[in-house]
Amino acid sequence: MENTGTAPASASASASATKPAGGGDQRARAAARGLGLAVLVAAVLVSGVFITFLGPFFAIACDTCEDGVRGTLAHGDALIAVARYGVPLATFATLAGMVASHRPGRVGGFGLGAQWSLFVVVVALGQLPA
């Protein structure tokens, strides 16, 4: 007797080889999420370094000044304090929040916003007249 109700072994093996094992879509999502978070962490770090070290230079730049640098600053101490302490603190708090949170993307987005808000504060402090 011939069994016509089942597929041959070679056909079932080839059909199962083309299907991803259970959870293939979930693994791809997890990998994409991990990559996205890694890019966000890198953006937070690069942004923090940029604002900390180059923010004060943007603040004291002057187009109309003779040497291109503003000579007198009304709030120079506050500018340096924000750049030296505020921005690294915001960077560290963002990274710590991303590790501790269930929604690290949201925390990273808010942290980047806080960093760039501090950049605006640094530049504004440098532009205020003496």
Disulfide bonds with the S-S distance in Angstrom:
Cys62-Cys65 2.11
